[in-house]
Amino acid sequence: MNIRAIKFMLLGIAALLVCIYIQGEPGIKLYGNEFFIGLFGVILVLVGFFLKNDKA
């Protein structure tokens, strides 16, 4: 794995953690848009998982 793939995966995991935190916090009202933040995180993790190494 290259460093760019790991950065994408860590950013996706961070988005998933933010999504989980937002759902449990009563003071933050996003009216169901947490799902899209979580979906964005899952997509970033999958993109990072399937990135190819640029150097041969």
N, CA, C and O atoms as CSV, one atom per row, in Angstrom:
chain,resi,resn,atom,element,x,y,z
A,1,MET,N,N,0.834,-1.184,0.000
A,1,MET,CA,C,0.000,0.000,0.000
A,1,MET,C,C,0.877,1.245,0.000
A,1,MET,O,O,1.928,1.300,0.639
A,2,ASN,N,N,0.417,2.208,-0.719
A,2,ASN,CA,C,1.151,3.469,-0.721
A,2,ASN,C,C,0.541,4.432,0.295
A,2,ASN,O,O,-0.534,4.186,0.843
A,3,ILE,N,N,1.232,5.502,0.525
A,3,ILE,CA,C,0.829,6.437,1.577
A,3,ILE,C,C,-0.457,7.165,1.201
A,3,ILE,O,O,-1.243,7.525,2.079
A,4,ARG,N,N,-0.682,7.389,-0.107
A,4,ARG,CA,C,-1.899,8.077,-0.538
A,4,ARG,C,C,-3.132,7.230,-0.250
A,4,ARG,O,O,-4.168,7.765,0.145
A,5,ALA,N,N,-3.038,5.937,-0.437
A,5,ALA,CA,C,-4.163,5.044,-0.149
A,5,ALA,C,C,-4.479,5.038,1.346
A,5,ALA,O,O,-5.645,5.032,1.741
A,6,ILE,N,N,-3.448,5.039,2.160
A,6,ILE,CA,C,-3.659,5.051,3.608
A,6,ILE,C,C,-4.299,6.364,4.046
A,6,ILE,O,O,-5.144,6.373,4.941
A,7,LYS,N,N,-3.900,7.481,3.417
A,7,LYS,CA,C,-4.505,8.776,3.749
A,7,LYS,C,C,-5.987,8.793,3.395
A,7,LYS,O,O,-6.797,9.316,4.160
A,8,PHE,N,N,-6.351,8.228,2.249
A,8,PHE,CA,C,-7.760,8.161,1.863
A,8,PHE,C,C,-8.552,7.334,2.865
A,8,PHE,O,O,-9.653,7.715,3.261
A,9,MET,N,N,-7.993,6.212,3.271
A,9,MET,CA,C,-8.705,5.348,4.217
A,9,MET,C,C,-8.852,6.011,5.579
A,9,MET,O,O,-9.906,5.901,6.206
A,10,LEU,N,N,-7.822,6.692,6.044
A,10,LEU,CA,C,-7.913,7.383,7.333
A,10,LEU,C,C,-8.919,8.528,7.281
A,10,LEU,O,O,-9.640,8.759,8.252
A,11,LEU,N,N,-8.975,9.246,6.166
A,11,LEU,CA,C,-9.957,10.314,6.018
A,11,LEU,C,C,-11.378,9.737,6.013
A,11,LEU,O,O,-12.290,10.332,6.586
A,12,GLY,N,N,-11.562,8.589,5.373
A,12,GLY,CA,C,-12.867,7.937,5.373
A,12,GLY,C,C,-13.275,7.454,6.750
A,12,GLY,O,O,-14.438,7.579,7.135
A,13,ILE,N,N,-12.334,6.907,7.490
A,13,ILE,CA,C,-12.626,6.456,8.855
A,13,ILE,C,C,-12.963,7.643,9.740
A,13,ILE,O,O,-13.846,7.553,10.593
A,14,ALA,N,N,-12.260,8.762,9.542
A,14,ALA,CA,C,-12.569,9.970,10.312
A,14,ALA,C,C,-13.983,10.462,10.000
A,14,ALA,O,O,-14.696,10.894,10.905
A,15,ALA,N,N,-14.394,10.404,8.739
A,15,ALA,CA,C,-15.745,10.817,8.374
A,15,ALA,C,C,-16.778,9.886,9.007
A,15,ALA,O,O,-17.837,10.342,9.436
A,16,LEU,N,N,-16.483,8.601,9.068
A,16,LEU,CA,C,-17.404,7.661,9.710
A,16,LEU,C,C,-17.520,7.939,11.199
A,16,LEU,O,O,-18.614,7.874,11.759
A,17,LEU,N,N,-16.404,8.247,11.843
A,17,LEU,CA,C,-16.446,8.562,13.270
A,17,LEU,C,C,-17.224,9.849,13.538
A,17,LEU,O,O,-17.963,9.937,14.519
A,18,VAL,N,N,-17.060,10.839,12.675
A,18,VAL,CA,C,-17.834,12.074,12.810
A,18,VAL,C,C,-19.315,11.782,12.650
A,18,VAL,O,O,-20.142,12.334,13.376
A,19,CYS,N,N,-19.653,10.921,11.710
A,19,CYS,CA,C,-21.053,10.540,11.487
A,19,CYS,C,C,-21.639,9.877,12.727
A,19,CYS,O,O,-22.768,10.180,13.112
A,20,ILE,N,N,-20.896,8.987,13.349
A,20,ILE,CA,C,-21.365,8.315,14.564
A,20,ILE,C,C,-21.508,9.315,15.706
A,20,ILE,O,O,-22.468,9.246,16.473
A,21,TYR,N,N,-20.563,10.240,15.824
A,21,TYR,CA,C,-20.622,11.245,16.890
A,21,TYR,C,C,-21.824,12.161,16.710
A,21,TYR,O,O,-22.500,12.498,17.681
A,22,ILE,N,N,-22.090,12.563,15.480
A,22,ILE,CA,C,-23.209,13.477,15.206
A,22,ILE,C,C,-24.532,12.812,15.563
A,22,ILE,O,O,-25.432,13.474,16.079
A,23,GLN,N,N,-24.664,11.528,15.301
A,23,GLN,CA,C,-25.918,10.837,15.592
A,23,GLN,C,C,-26.196,10.772,17.094
A,23,GLN,O,O,-27.354,10.796,17.508
A,24,GLY,N,N,-25.159,10.690,17.900
A,24,GLY,CA,C,-25.344,10.572,19.339
A,24,GLY,C,C,-25.422,11.888,20.076
A,24,GLY,O,O,-25.799,11.914,21.248
A,25,GLU,N,N,-25.079,12.976,19.427
A,25,GLU,CA,C,-25.055,14.288,20.079
A,25,GLU,C,C,-26.419,14.962,19.938
A,25,GLU,O,O,-26.873,15.199,18.819
A,26,PRO,N,N,-27.078,15.274,21.054
A,26,PRO,CA,C,-28.416,15.862,20.940
A,26,PRO,C,C,-28.424,17.313,20.473
A,26,PRO,O,O,-29.448,17.779,19.973
A,27,GLY,N,N,-27.334,18.036,20.616
A,27,GLY,CA,C,-27.311,19.442,20.253
A,27,GLY,C,C,-27.090,19.705,18.781
A,27,GLY,O,O,-27.328,20.818,18.312
A,28,ILE,N,N,-26.636,18.700,18.036
A,28,ILE,CA,C,-26.352,18.878,16.609
A,28,ILE,C,C,-27.528,18.331,15.813
A,28,ILE,O,O,-27.864,17.153,15.931
A,29,LYS,N,N,-28.148,19.166,15.014
A,29,LYS,CA,C,-29.291,18.756,14.198
A,29,LYS,C,C,-28.920,18.851,12.718
A,29,LYS,O,O,-28.792,19.950,12.178
A,30,LEU,N,N,-28.751,17.715,12.070
A,30,LEU,CA,C,-28.494,17.707,10.635
A,30,LEU,C,C,-29.667,17.113,9.862
A,30,LEU,O,O,-29.619,17.031,8.635
A,31,TYR,N,N,-30.708,16.703,10.560
A,31,TYR,CA,C,-31.956,16.238,9.963
A,31,TYR,C,C,-31.760,15.092,8.960
A,31,TYR,O,O,-32.289,15.139,7.850
A,32,GLY,N,N,-31.022,14.093,9.345
A,32,GLY,CA,C,-30.864,12.904,8.522
A,32,GLY,C,C,-29.713,12.950,7.545
A,32,GLY,O,O,-29.487,11.974,6.830
A,33,ASN,N,N,-28.985,14.032,7.487
A,33,ASN,CA,C,-27.877,14.132,6.539
A,33,ASN,C,C,-26.621,13.420,7.031
A,33,ASN,O,O,-25.612,13.388,6.327
A,34,GLU,N,N,-26.675,12.846,8.243
A,34,GLU,CA,C,-25.525,12.078,8.727
A,34,GLU,C,C,-25.273,10.874,7.833
A,34,GLU,O,O,-24.139,10.416,7.691
A,35,PHE,N,N,-26.337,10.370,7.237
A,35,PHE,CA,C,-26.212,9.217,6.336
A,35,PHE,C,C,-25.271,9.535,5.181
A,35,PHE,O,O,-24.463,8.690,4.795
A,36,PHE,N,N,-25.364,10.729,4.629
A,36,PHE,CA,C,-24.526,11.092,3.495
A,36,PHE,C,C,-23.068,11.285,3.907
A,36,PHE,O,O,-22.159,11.001,3.127
A,37,ILE,N,N,-22.845,11.760,5.114
A,37,ILE,CA,C,-21.474,11.865,5.621
A,37,ILE,C,C,-20.882,10.469,5.793
A,37,ILE,O,O,-19.721,10.235,5.457
A,38,GLY,N,N,-21.682,9.547,6.315
A,38,GLY,CA,C,-21.232,8.168,6.462
A,38,GLY,C,C,-20.988,7.502,5.123
A,38,GLY,O,O,-20.019,6.760,4.967
A,39,LEU,N,N,-21.852,7.758,4.160
A,39,LEU,CA,C,-21.676,7.195,2.819
A,39,LEU,C,C,-20.408,7.740,2.169
A,39,LEU,O,O,-19.684,7.000,1.502
A,40,PHE,N,N,-20.141,9.014,2.358
A,40,PHE,CA,C,-18.906,9.614,1.852
A,40,PHE,C,C,-17.681,8.952,2.484
A,40,PHE,O,O,-16.683,8.710,1.806
A,41,GLY,N,N,-17.761,8.662,3.780
A,41,GLY,CA,C,-16.658,7.979,4.460
A,41,GLY,C,C,-16.435,6.585,3.935
A,41,GLY,O,O,-15.290,6.169,3.755
A,42,VAL,N,N,-17.506,5.847,3.682
A,42,VAL,CA,C,-17.379,4.489,3.150
A,42,VAL,C,C,-16.768,4.530,1.750
A,42,VAL,O,O,-15.920,3.703,1.415
A,43,ILE,N,N,-17.198,5.486,0.942
A,43,ILE,CA,C,-16.647,5.613,-0.408
A,43,ILE,C,C,-15.161,5.932,-0.359
A,43,ILE,O,O,-14.386,5.384,-1.143
A,44,LEU,N,N,-14.752,6.814,0.554
A,44,LEU,CA,C,-13.325,7.134,0.682
A,44,LEU,C,C,-12.511,5.924,1.113
A,44,LEU,O,O,-11.403,5.714,0.621
A,45,VAL,N,N,-13.047,5.134,2.019
A,45,VAL,CA,C,-12.333,3.934,2.462
A,45,VAL,C,C,-12.188,2.954,1.302
A,45,VAL,O,O,-11.120,2.370,1.118
A,46,LEU,N,N,-13.240,2.768,0.526
A,46,LEU,CA,C,-13.170,1.848,-0.610
A,46,LEU,C,C,-12.222,2.347,-1.694
A,46,LEU,O,O,-11.488,1.555,-2.286
A,47,VAL,N,N,-12.230,3.649,-1.960
A,47,VAL,CA,C,-11.297,4.210,-2.944
A,47,VAL,C,C,-9.867,4.001,-2.476
A,47,VAL,O,O,-9.008,3.608,-3.265
A,48,GLY,N,N,-9.604,4.256,-1.212
A,48,GLY,CA,C,-8.263,4.050,-0.674
A,48,GLY,C,C,-7.842,2.596,-0.708
A,48,GLY,O,O,-6.666,2.289,-0.902
A,49,PHE,N,N,-8.797,1.700,-0.521
A,49,PHE,CA,C,-8.471,0.272,-0.541
A,49,PHE,C,C,-8.088,-0.201,-1.938
A,49,PHE,O,O,-7.241,-1.082,-2.083
A,50,PHE,N,N,-8.704,0.376,-2.964
A,50,PHE,CA,C,-8.464,-0.090,-4.327
A,50,PHE,C,C,-7.483,0.771,-5.114
A,50,PHE,O,O,-7.311,0.552,-6.313
A,51,LEU,N,N,-6.833,1.744,-4.474
A,51,LEU,CA,C,-5.832,2.541,-5.186
A,51,LEU,C,C,-4.614,1.684,-5.508
A,51,LEU,O,O,-4.163,0.875,-4.697
A,52,LYS,N,N,-4.105,1.883,-6.696
A,52,LYS,CA,C,-2.920,1.147,-7.130
A,52,LYS,C,C,-1.665,1.897,-6.726
A,52,LYS,O,O,-1.691,3.113,-6.534
A,53,ASN,N,N,-0.583,1.176,-6.600
A,53,ASN,CA,C,0.703,1.786,-6.308
A,53,ASN,C,C,1.267,2.361,-7.603
A,53,ASN,O,O,1.369,1.648,-8.601
A,54,ASP,N,N,1.633,3.643,-7.598
A,54,ASP,CA,C,2.102,4.313,-8.816
A,54,ASP,C,C,3.490,3.855,-9.229
A,54,ASP,O,O,3.790,3.807,-10.422
A,55,LYS,N,N,4.325,3.524,-8.292
A,55,LYS,CA,C,5.689,3.119,-8.611
A,55,LYS,C,C,5.750,1.616,-8.815
A,55,LYS,O,O,5.149,0.855,-8.057
A,56,ALA,N,N,6.476,1.190,-9.839
A,56,ALA,CA,C,6.577,-0.250,-10.144
A,56,ALA,C,C,7.734,-0.890,-9.436
A,56,ALA,O,O,7.960,-2.091,-9.583
